[in-house]
Amino acid sequence: MPLLSIILFTPVVTATIILVLPRERRRTIITLATLAATITLGLTFLLFISYLRNPTGFQFEEQYSWIGS
């Protein structure tokens, strides 16, 4: 599961959605911001408890091929 990408892009996507909402939809904006913060916090906590102290190397890395061979 691309946990790091989800943690990174959840606030970015939410902020983009909030930018296009009219100012009068204050309650919706607050709800979206709170939801995004809660999701990010929960996933970060999941990442924290999944961390293993003893192994060497990177534990939470994502690899994507940018240019195909």
N, CA, C and O atoms as a Tinker XYZ file with bonds, in Angstrom:
   276  protein
     1  N      0.847000   -1.175000    0.000000    73     2
     2  CA     0.000000    0.000000    0.000000    64     1     3
     3  C      0.896000    1.243000    0.000000    63     2     4     5
     4  O      1.829000    1.321000    0.800000    81     3
     5  N      0.640000    2.191000   -0.857000    73     3     6
     6  CA     1.483000    3.397000   -0.950000    64     5     7
     7  C      1.162000    4.394000    0.169000    63     6     8     9
     8  O      0.638000    5.479000   -0.084000    81     7
     9  N      1.483000    4.012000    1.395000    73     7    10
    10  CA     1.108000    4.787000    2.572000    64     9    11
    11  C      1.732000    6.186000    2.578000    63    10    12    13
    12  O      1.067000    7.161000    2.927000    81    11
    13  N      2.984000    6.281000    2.199000    73    11    14
    14  CA     3.644000    7.593000    2.195000    64    13    15
    15  C      2.991000    8.556000    1.206000    63    14    16    17
    16  O      2.835000    9.742000    1.496000    81    15
    17  N      2.616000    8.046000    0.052000    73    15    18
    18  CA     1.963000    8.902000   -0.953000    64    17    19
    19  C      0.593000    9.365000   -0.473000    63    18    20    21
    20  O      0.209000   10.514000   -0.690000    81    19
    21  N     -0.132000    8.482000    0.169000    73    19    22
    22  CA    -1.455000    8.858000    0.686000    64    21    23
    23  C     -1.313000    9.918000    1.772000    63    22    24    25
    24  O     -2.077000   10.883000    1.802000    81    23
    25  N     -0.330000    9.741000    2.672000    73    23    26
    26  CA    -0.092000   10.724000    3.728000    64    25    27
    27  C      0.294000   12.078000    3.124000    63    26    28    29
    28  O     -0.123000   13.123000    3.623000    81    27
    29  N      1.069000   12.060000    2.077000    73    27    30
    30  CA     1.524000   13.302000    1.450000    64    29    31
    31  C      0.407000   14.003000    0.673000    63    30    32    33
    32  O      0.247000   15.218000    0.786000    81    31
    33  N     -0.354000   13.258000   -0.102000    73    31    34
    34  CA    -1.299000   13.880000   -1.022000    64    33    35
    35  C     -2.696000   14.120000   -0.451000    63    34    36    37
    36  O     -3.473000   14.856000   -1.060000    81    35
    37  N     -3.042000   13.538000    0.675000    73    35    38
    38  CA    -4.355000   13.797000    1.273000    64    37    39
    39  C     -4.547000   15.281000    1.589000    63    38    40    41
    40  O     -5.566000   15.847000    1.194000    81    39
    41  N     -3.610000   15.937000    2.287000    73    39    42
    42  CA    -3.806000   17.378000    2.523000    64    41    43
    43  C     -3.763000   18.218000    1.240000    63    42    44    45
    44  O     -4.460000   19.228000    1.137000    81    43
    45  N     -2.962000   17.810000    0.282000    73    43    46
    46  CA    -2.851000   18.565000   -0.969000    64    45    47
    47  C     -4.172000   18.517000   -1.742000    63    46    48    49
    48  O     -4.654000   19.542000   -2.224000    81    47
    49  N     -4.742000   17.337000   -1.853000    73    47    50
    50  CA    -6.016000   17.186000   -2.566000    64    49    51
    51  C     -7.125000   17.921000   -1.826000    63    50    52    53
    52  O     -7.951000   18.592000   -2.446000    81    51
    53  N     -7.145000   17.798000   -0.512000    73    51    54
    54  CA    -8.176000   18.473000    0.275000    64    53    55
    55  C     -8.052000   19.991000    0.153000    63    54    56    57
    56  O     -9.062000   20.680000    0.015000    81    55
    57  N     -6.842000   20.513000    0.202000    73    55    58
    58  CA    -6.648000   21.958000    0.063000    64    57    59
    59  C     -7.111000   22.448000   -1.308000    63    58    60    61
    60  O     -7.675000   23.535000   -1.429000    81    59
    61  N     -6.869000   21.640000   -2.334000    73    59    62
    62  CA    -7.324000   22.002000   -3.680000    64    61    63
    63  C     -8.846000   22.050000   -3.747000    63    62    64    65
    64  O     -9.419000   22.952000   -4.358000    81    63
    65  N     -9.492000   21.084000   -3.123000    73    63    66
    66  CA   -10.966000   21.073000   -3.095000    64    65    67
    67  C    -11.484000   22.288000   -2.328000    63    66    68    69
    68  O    -12.436000   22.942000   -2.755000    81    67
    69  N    -10.850000   22.584000   -1.191000    73    67    70
    70  CA   -11.283000   23.724000   -0.381000    64    69    71
    71  C    -11.112000   25.043000   -1.138000    63    70    72    73
    72  O    -11.912000   25.965000   -0.974000    81    71
    73  N    -10.078000   25.128000   -1.958000    73    71    74
    74  CA    -9.850000   26.359000   -2.729000    64    73    75
    75  C    -10.988000   26.679000   -3.690000    63    74    76    77
    76  O    -11.264000   27.852000   -3.942000    81    75
    77  N    -11.642000   25.680000   -4.222000    73    75    78
    78  CA   -12.694000   25.932000   -5.203000    64    77    79
    79  C    -14.080000   26.077000   -4.565000    63    78    80    81
    80  O    -15.047000   26.411000   -5.249000    81    79
    81  N    -14.173000   25.831000   -3.273000    73    79    82
    82  CA   -15.463000   25.993000   -2.601000    64    81    83
    83  C    -15.717000   27.466000   -2.294000    63    82    84    85
    84  O    -14.789000   28.206000   -1.966000    81    83
    85  N    -16.966000   27.886000   -2.399000    73    83    86
    86  CA   -17.270000   29.280000   -2.039000    64    85    87
    87  C    -17.123000   29.501000   -0.527000    63    86    88    89
    88  O    -17.294000   28.577000    0.269000    81    87
    89  N    -16.808000   30.722000   -0.159000    73    87    90
    90  CA   -16.576000   31.067000    1.247000    64    89    91
    91  C    -17.813000   30.813000    2.119000    63    90    92    93
    92  O    -17.687000   30.555000    3.316000    81    91
    93  N    -18.975000   30.884000    1.533000    73    91    94
    94  CA   -20.215000   30.699000    2.282000    64    93    95
    95  C    -20.398000   29.263000    2.779000    63    94    96    97
    96  O    -21.198000   29.017000    3.682000    81    95
    97  N    -19.675000   28.331000    2.204000    73    95    98
    98  CA   -19.775000   26.916000    2.609000    64    97    99
    99  C    -18.802000   26.628000    3.748000    63    98   100   101
   100  O    -18.082000   25.629000    3.720000    81    99
   101  N    -18.784000   27.492000    4.732000    73    99   102
   102  CA   -17.837000   27.423000    5.843000    64   101   103
   103  C    -17.893000   26.074000    6.569000    63   102   104   105
   104  O    -16.851000   25.497000    6.881000    81   103
   105  N    -19.061000   25.588000    6.829000    73   103   106
   106  CA   -19.215000   24.315000    7.556000    64   105   107
   107  C    -18.599000   23.160000    6.762000    63   106   108   109
   108  O    -17.955000   22.288000    7.345000    81   107
   109  N    -18.787000   23.147000    5.459000    73   107   110
   110  CA   -18.202000   22.110000    4.606000    64   109   111
   111  C    -16.682000   22.202000    4.602000    63   110   112   113
   112  O    -15.993000   21.183000    4.637000    81   111
   113  N    -16.167000   23.414000    4.560000    73   111   114
   114  CA   -14.720000   23.620000    4.562000    64   113   115
   115  C    -14.108000   23.104000    5.857000    63   114   116   117
   116  O    -13.085000   22.421000    5.839000    81   115
   117  N    -14.735000   23.432000    6.976000    73   115   118
   118  CA   -14.226000   22.973000    8.274000    64   117   119
   119  C    -14.291000   21.453000    8.365000    63   118   120   121
   120  O    -13.361000   20.820000    8.865000    81   119
   121  N    -15.371000   20.872000    7.890000    73   119   122
   122  CA   -15.524000   19.415000    7.925000    64   121   123
   123  C    -14.463000   18.729000    7.065000    63   122   124   125
   124  O    -13.857000   17.747000    7.494000    81   123
   125  N    -14.239000   19.240000    5.856000    73   123   126
   126  CA   -13.222000   18.652000    4.979000    64   125   127
   127  C    -11.826000   18.769000    5.582000    63   126   128   129
   128  O    -11.050000   17.814000    5.538000    81   127
   129  N    -11.505000   19.920000    6.138000    73   127   130
   130  CA   -10.185000   20.113000    6.737000    64   129   131
   131  C     -9.980000   19.189000    7.930000    63   130   132   133
   132  O     -8.904000   18.614000    8.097000    81   131
   133  N    -10.999000   19.048000    8.749000    73   131   134
   134  CA   -10.918000   18.152000    9.907000    64   133   135
   135  C    -10.788000   16.702000    9.470000    63   134   136   137
   136  O    -10.013000   15.945000   10.054000    81   135
   137  N    -11.530000   16.313000    8.459000    73   135   138
   138  CA   -11.469000   14.950000    7.947000    64   137   139
   139  C    -10.087000   14.640000    7.378000    63   138   140   141
   140  O     -9.527000   13.577000    7.647000    81   139
   141  N     -9.543000   15.556000    6.602000    73   139   142
   142  CA    -8.210000   15.352000    6.019000    64   141   143
   143  C     -7.145000   15.265000    7.106000    63   142   144   145
   144  O     -6.248000   14.426000    7.032000    81   143
   145  N     -7.240000   16.124000    8.112000    73   143   146
   146  CA    -6.270000   16.093000    9.205000    64   145   147
   147  C     -6.376000   14.793000    9.994000    63   146   148   149
   148  O     -5.359000   14.234000   10.403000    81   147
   149  N     -7.586000   14.312000   10.209000    73   147   150
   150  CA    -7.789000   13.060000   10.940000    64   149   151
   151  C     -7.248000   11.871000   10.159000    63   150   152   153
   152  O     -6.607000   10.990000   10.731000    81   151
   153  N     -7.503000   11.842000    8.861000    73   151   154
   154  CA    -6.983000   10.753000    8.019000    64   153   155
   155  C     -5.459000   10.772000    8.017000    63   154   156   157
   156  O     -4.824000    9.728000    8.165000    81   155
   157  N     -4.875000   11.947000    7.851000    73   155   158
   158  CA    -3.416000   12.064000    7.833000    64   157   159
   159  C     -2.817000   11.646000    9.174000    63   158   160   161
   160  O     -1.814000   10.933000    9.211000    81   159
   161  N     -3.418000   12.078000   10.252000    73   159   162
   162  CA    -2.928000   11.708000   11.575000    64   161   163
   163  C     -3.036000   10.206000   11.813000    63   162   164   165
   164  O     -2.108000    9.588000   12.335000    81   163
   165  N     -4.165000    9.623000   11.433000    73   163   166
   166  CA    -4.359000    8.179000   11.605000    64   165   167
   167  C     -3.364000    7.360000   10.807000    63   166   168   169
   168  O     -2.806000    6.389000   11.319000    81   167
   169  N     -3.136000    7.738000    9.562000    73   167   170
   170  CA    -2.179000    7.006000    8.735000    64   169   171
   171  C     -0.749000    7.194000    9.227000    63   170   172   173
   172  O      0.067000    6.275000    9.149000    81   171
   173  N     -0.448000    8.384000    9.730000    73   171   174
   174  CA     0.882000    8.617000   10.285000    64   173   175
   175  C      1.090000    7.783000   11.545000    63   174   176   177
   176  O      2.180000    7.253000   11.764000    81   175
   177  N      0.064000    7.664000   12.368000    73   175   178
   178  CA     0.153000    6.815000   13.553000    64   177   179
   179  C      0.334000    5.350000   13.158000    63   178   180   181
   180  O      1.104000    4.627000   13.791000    81   179
   181  N     -0.370000    4.911000   12.116000    73   179   182
   182  CA    -0.207000    3.553000   11.607000    64   181   183
   183  C      1.222000    3.322000   11.137000    63   182   184   185
   184  O      1.799000    2.264000   11.386000    81   183
   185  N      1.782000    4.295000   10.470000    73   183   186
   186  CA     3.169000    4.218000   10.027000    64   185   187
   187  C      4.114000    4.151000   11.221000    63   186   188   189
   188  O      5.091000    3.402000   11.204000    81   187
   189  N      3.826000    4.924000   12.241000    73   187   190
   190  CA     4.658000    4.951000   13.442000    64   189   191
   191  C      4.664000    3.601000   14.163000    63   190   192   193
   192  O      5.723000    3.123000   14.571000    81   191
   193  N      3.498000    2.990000   14.320000    73   191   194
   194  CA     3.454000    1.716000   15.046000    64   193   195
   195  C      3.955000    0.556000   14.190000    63   194   196   197
   196  O      4.258000   -0.512000   14.722000    81   195
   197  N      4.046000    0.745000   12.884000    73   195   198
   198  CA     4.560000   -0.298000   12.001000    64   197   199
   199  C      6.079000   -0.277000   11.893000    63   198   200   201
   200  O      6.670000   -1.184000   11.308000    81   199
   201  N      6.709000    0.739000   12.445000    73   199   202
   202  CA     8.156000    0.891000   12.337000    64   201   203
   203  C      8.855000   -0.180000   13.170000    63   202   204   205
   204  O      8.518000   -0.394000   14.334000    81   203
   205  N      9.820000   -0.843000   12.564000    73   203   206
   206  CA    10.626000   -1.857000   13.248000    64   205   207
   207  C     12.010000   -1.274000   13.505000    63   206   208   209
   208  O     12.636000   -0.753000   12.582000    81   207
   209  N     12.498000   -1.351000   14.733000    73   207   210
   210  CA    13.766000   -0.716000   15.088000    64   209   211
   211  C     14.985000   -1.474000   14.586000    63   210   212   213
   212  O     15.978000   -0.844000   14.221000    81   211
   213  N     14.950000   -2.782000   14.552000    73   211   214
   214  CA    16.142000   -3.571000   14.279000    64   213   215
   215  C     16.558000   -3.685000   12.811000    63   214   216   217
   216  O     17.760000   -3.684000   12.542000    81   215
   217  N     15.658000   -3.782000   11.868000    73   215   218
   218  CA    16.103000   -3.978000   10.480000    64   217   219
   219  C     16.925000   -2.798000    9.953000    63   218   220   221
   220  O     16.728000   -1.648000   10.345000    81   219
   221  N     17.839000   -3.123000    9.062000    73   219   222
   222  CA    18.632000   -2.068000    8.434000    64   221   223
   223  C     17.990000   -1.687000    7.099000    63   222   224   225
   224  O     17.182000   -2.439000    6.553000    81   223
   225  N     18.346000   -0.552000    6.597000    73   223   226
   226  CA    17.812000   -0.099000    5.314000    64   225   227
   227  C     16.512000    0.655000    5.484000    63   226   228   229
   228  O     16.056000    0.905000    6.600000    81   227
   229  N     15.930000    1.009000    4.359000    73   227   230
   230  CA    14.675000    1.748000    4.360000    64   229   231
   231  C     13.513000    0.806000    4.627000    63   230   232   233
   232  O     13.474000   -0.301000    4.091000    81   231
   233  N     12.572000    1.235000    5.446000    73   231   234
   234  CA    11.412000    0.404000    5.740000    64   233   235
   235  C     10.180000    0.824000    4.948000    63   234   236   237
   236  O      9.407000   -0.031000    4.516000    81   235
   237  N      9.991000    2.081000    4.756000    73   235   238
   238  CA     8.774000    2.577000    4.107000    64   237   239
   239  C      9.152000    3.314000    2.832000    63   238   240   241
   240  O      9.076000    4.541000    2.773000    81   239
   241  N      9.550000    2.582000    1.833000    73   239   242
   242  CA     9.904000    3.230000    0.581000    64   241   243
   243  C      8.947000    2.787000   -0.510000    63   242   244   245
   244  O      8.405000    1.682000   -0.485000    81   243
   245  N      8.761000    3.668000   -1.453000    73   243   246
   246  CA     7.921000    3.377000   -2.607000    64   245   247
   247  C      8.781000    3.544000   -3.845000    63   246   248   249
   248  O      9.529000    4.514000   -3.966000    81   247
   249  N      8.673000    2.614000   -4.747000    73   247   250
   250  CA     9.463000    2.684000   -5.972000    64   249   251
   251  C      8.528000    2.680000   -7.174000    63   250   252   253
   252  O      7.647000    1.831000   -7.308000    81   251
   253  N      8.750000    3.646000   -8.030000    73   251   254
   254  CA     7.986000    3.748000   -9.266000    64   253   255
   255  C      8.963000    3.934000  -10.415000    63   254   256   257
   256  O      9.956000    4.648000  -10.278000    81   255
   257  N      8.691000    3.306000  -11.531000    73   255   258
   258  CA     9.567000    3.520000  -12.696000    64   257   259
   259  C      9.066000    4.767000  -13.436000    63   258   260   261
   260  O      7.908000    4.826000  -13.849000    81   259
   261  N      9.930000    5.742000  -13.598000    73   259   262
   262  CA     9.571000    6.977000  -14.247000    64   261   263
   263  C      9.736000    6.906000  -15.740000    63   262   264   265
   264  O      8.923000    7.440000  -16.495000    81   263
   265  N     10.790000    6.244000  -16.165000    73   263   266
   266  CA    11.049000    6.115000  -17.592000    64   265   267
   267  C     11.187000    4.636000  -17.894000    63   266   268   269
   268  O     12.061000    3.970000  -17.339000    81   267
   269  N     10.342000    4.113000  -18.761000    73   267   270
   270  CA    10.385000    2.708000  -19.110000    64   269   271
   271  C     11.601000    2.374000  -19.956000    63   270   272   273
   272  O     12.065000    3.203000  -20.739000    81   271
   273  N     12.107000    1.186000  -19.803000    73   271   274
   274  CA    13.282000    0.768000  -20.574000    64   273   275
   275  C     12.880000    0.332000  -21.958000    63   274   276
   276  O     13.734000   -0.055000  -22.756000    81   275
